[in-house]
Structures are given as structure tokens and as C-alpha cells.
């Protein structure tokens, strides 16, 4: 794929949106990523939702113990310095 130059509109939006707080930027990022997903595999989406529900239930019931985010990030930093 060749080099793509950002359009003038996209560049202007990028500059203007950079001043948003992190919550608004995250919400906008989610919206933009979802808008790229034109060919959603509904079966995979349902299966993924079911798996997430199962994992949440396991944690809430005490069958599985979660790992603190800081611990996971620390391990990842060691693995990928």
C-alpha cells in the first residue's frame, strides 16, 4: 500500500480534537473504530460477548481470581522492554 497523505479536513480535525479531554478522545476513538467495522461477523460478535459474560461471571462468583492491571503491565514491560 502506498503512502497516504492526510487530507486537509482530517489534519484540521486532528488539530482541533487534540484539545479534548481523554474521556472525550476515547469516546471518539471508539466511535471511529466502530465505524471502520463495516463487515461485522455477527456470529463472532455473539460468541465474543458470550465469552466475556462467562469470564465476568467466573470472576464475580470467585471461581477465578483476576490479576491487577499494574501487575500485568509490569510483566509485559519485562517481556517487551
C-alpha atoms as an extended CHARMM CRD file, in Angstrom:
* protein
*
        81  EXT
         1         1  UNK       CA              0.0000000000        0.0000000000        0.0000000000  PROA      1               0.0000000000
         2         2  UNK       CA              1.3500000000        3.4240000000       -0.9030000000  PROA      2               0.0000000000
         3         3  UNK       CA              1.8910000000        6.3940000000        1.3540000000  PROA      3               0.0000000000
         4         4  UNK       CA             -1.3280000000        8.2040000000        2.1530000000  PROA      4               0.0000000000
         5         5  UNK       CA             -1.2590000000       11.9460000000        2.7530000000  PROA      5               0.0000000000
         6         6  UNK       CA             -3.7800000000       13.0870000000        5.3610000000  PROA      6               0.0000000000
         7         7  UNK       CA             -6.4810000000       15.2300000000        3.8230000000  PROA      7               0.0000000000
         8         8  UNK       CA             -6.7580000000       18.8650000000        4.8340000000  PROA      8               0.0000000000
         9         9  UNK       CA            -10.0320000000       18.1590000000        6.6660000000  PROA      9               0.0000000000
        10        10  UNK       CA             -8.5390000000       15.2250000000        8.5790000000  PROA      10              0.0000000000
        11        11  UNK       CA             -5.4880000000       17.2890000000        9.5280000000  PROA      11              0.0000000000
        12        12  UNK       CA             -7.6760000000       20.1480000000       10.7670000000  PROA      12              0.0000000000
        13        13  UNK       CA             -9.8430000000       17.7580000000       12.7800000000  PROA      13              0.0000000000
        14        14  UNK       CA             -6.7670000000       16.1340000000       14.2610000000  PROA      14              0.0000000000
        15        15  UNK       CA             -5.5080000000       19.5020000000       15.4710000000  PROA      15              0.0000000000
        16        16  UNK       CA             -8.8900000000       20.5680000000       16.8540000000  PROA      16              0.0000000000
        17        17  UNK       CA             -9.6260000000       17.2390000000       18.5440000000  PROA      17              0.0000000000
        18        18  UNK       CA             -6.2510000000       17.1250000000       20.2850000000  PROA      18              0.0000000000
        19        19  UNK       CA             -7.5720000000       19.6120000000       22.8530000000  PROA      19              0.0000000000
        20        20  UNK       CA            -10.3610000000       17.2850000000       24.0270000000  PROA      20              0.0000000000
        21        21  UNK       CA            -10.0020000000       15.5990000000       27.3930000000  PROA      21              0.0000000000
        22        22  UNK       CA             -9.0550000000       11.9200000000       27.4790000000  PROA      22              0.0000000000
        23        23  UNK       CA            -12.6140000000       10.7000000000       28.0620000000  PROA      23              0.0000000000
        24        24  UNK       CA            -13.9410000000       12.5520000000       25.0210000000  PROA      24              0.0000000000
        25        25  UNK       CA            -10.9850000000       11.3860000000       22.8950000000  PROA      25              0.0000000000
        26        26  UNK       CA            -11.5630000000        7.7710000000       23.9940000000  PROA      26              0.0000000000
        27        27  UNK       CA            -15.2560000000        8.0320000000       23.1450000000  PROA      27              0.0000000000
        28        28  UNK       CA            -14.4330000000        9.4940000000       19.7540000000  PROA      28              0.0000000000
        29        29  UNK       CA            -11.7700000000        6.8210000000       19.1200000000  PROA      29              0.0000000000
        30        30  UNK       CA            -14.3090000000        4.1170000000       19.9220000000  PROA      30              0.0000000000
        31        31  UNK       CA            -16.8020000000        5.6800000000       17.5320000000  PROA      31              0.0000000000
        32        32  UNK       CA            -14.2130000000        5.8990000000       14.7550000000  PROA      32              0.0000000000
        33        33  UNK       CA            -13.0040000000        2.3250000000       15.2250000000  PROA      33              0.0000000000
        34        34  UNK       CA            -16.5660000000        1.0170000000       15.2300000000  PROA      34              0.0000000000
        35        35  UNK       CA            -17.2680000000        2.9510000000       12.0310000000  PROA      35              0.0000000000
        36        36  UNK       CA            -14.4510000000        1.0280000000       10.2930000000  PROA      36              0.0000000000
        37        37  UNK       CA            -16.0250000000       -2.3170000000       11.1200000000  PROA      37              0.0000000000
        38        38  UNK       CA            -18.3710000000       -2.4980000000        8.1480000000  PROA      38              0.0000000000
        39        39  UNK       CA            -18.3810000000       -6.2810000000        7.8120000000  PROA      39              0.0000000000
        40        40  UNK       CA            -19.0800000000       -7.3720000000       11.3530000000  PROA      40              0.0000000000
        41        41  UNK       CA            -19.2070000000      -11.1100000000       11.7560000000  PROA      41              0.0000000000
        42        42  UNK       CA            -22.3200000000      -11.3320000000       13.9150000000  PROA      42              0.0000000000
        43        43  UNK       CA            -21.5960000000      -14.9240000000       14.9530000000  PROA      43              0.0000000000
        44        44  UNK       CA            -18.1220000000      -13.9600000000       16.1630000000  PROA      44              0.0000000000
        45        45  UNK       CA            -19.5290000000      -10.9200000000       17.9370000000  PROA      45              0.0000000000
        46        46  UNK       CA            -22.1540000000      -13.0230000000       19.7580000000  PROA      46              0.0000000000
        47        47  UNK       CA            -19.5310000000      -15.6290000000       20.6730000000  PROA      47              0.0000000000
        48        48  UNK       CA            -17.2080000000      -12.9210000000       21.9600000000  PROA      48              0.0000000000
        49        49  UNK       CA            -19.9660000000      -11.3680000000       24.0640000000  PROA      49              0.0000000000
        50        50  UNK       CA            -20.8370000000      -14.7950000000       25.4960000000  PROA      50              0.0000000000
        51        51  UNK       CA            -17.1870000000      -15.4210000000       26.3790000000  PROA      51              0.0000000000
        52        52  UNK       CA            -16.9340000000      -12.0450000000       28.0970000000  PROA      52              0.0000000000
        53        53  UNK       CA            -20.1220000000      -12.7490000000       30.0490000000  PROA      53              0.0000000000
        54        54  UNK       CA            -18.7410000000      -16.1420000000       31.1100000000  PROA      54              0.0000000000
        55        55  UNK       CA            -15.4480000000      -14.6290000000       32.2680000000  PROA      55              0.0000000000
        56        56  UNK       CA            -17.1940000000      -11.8620000000       34.2100000000  PROA      56              0.0000000000
        57        57  UNK       CA            -19.4230000000      -14.4440000000       35.9050000000  PROA      57              0.0000000000
        58        58  UNK       CA            -16.3400000000      -16.5210000000       36.8260000000  PROA      58              0.0000000000
        59        59  UNK       CA            -14.6740000000      -13.5120000000       38.4330000000  PROA      59              0.0000000000
        60        60  UNK       CA            -17.8140000000      -12.3310000000       40.2220000000  PROA      60              0.0000000000
        61        61  UNK       CA            -18.5000000000      -15.8320000000       41.5930000000  PROA      61              0.0000000000
        62        62  UNK       CA            -14.9630000000      -16.1460000000       42.9200000000  PROA      62              0.0000000000
        63        63  UNK       CA            -14.1480000000      -19.1510000000       40.7100000000  PROA      63              0.0000000000
        64        64  UNK       CA            -11.3650000000      -17.1410000000       39.0820000000  PROA      64              0.0000000000
        65        65  UNK       CA             -9.0880000000      -14.5370000000       40.6010000000  PROA      65              0.0000000000
        66        66  UNK       CA             -8.2190000000      -11.5400000000       38.4780000000  PROA      66              0.0000000000
        67        67  UNK       CA             -4.7360000000      -10.0940000000       38.1200000000  PROA      67              0.0000000000
        68        68  UNK       CA             -4.2010000000       -6.4310000000       38.9490000000  PROA      68              0.0000000000
        69        69  UNK       CA             -3.5940000000       -4.2060000000       35.9400000000  PROA      69              0.0000000000
        70        70  UNK       CA             -0.3210000000       -2.9020000000       37.4030000000  PROA      70              0.0000000000
        71        71  UNK       CA              0.9590000000       -6.4620000000       37.7540000000  PROA      71              0.0000000000
        72        72  UNK       CA              0.0240000000       -7.3620000000       34.1770000000  PROA      72              0.0000000000
        73        73  UNK       CA              1.6130000000       -4.1880000000       32.8030000000  PROA      73              0.0000000000
        74        74  UNK       CA              4.7730000000       -4.7970000000       34.8400000000  PROA      74              0.0000000000
        75        75  UNK       CA              5.0680000000       -8.3240000000       33.4360000000  PROA      75              0.0000000000
        76        76  UNK       CA              4.5270000000       -7.0570000000       29.9000000000  PROA      76              0.0000000000
        77        77  UNK       CA              7.2060000000       -4.3740000000       30.3390000000  PROA      77              0.0000000000
        78        78  UNK       CA              9.6490000000       -7.0770000000       31.4300000000  PROA      78              0.0000000000
        79        79  UNK       CA              8.7470000000       -9.2530000000       28.4590000000  PROA      79              0.0000000000
        80        80  UNK       CA              8.8420000000       -6.3930000000       25.9500000000  PROA      80              0.0000000000
        81        81  UNK       CA             11.3440000000       -3.7720000000       27.1540000000  PROA      81              0.0000000000
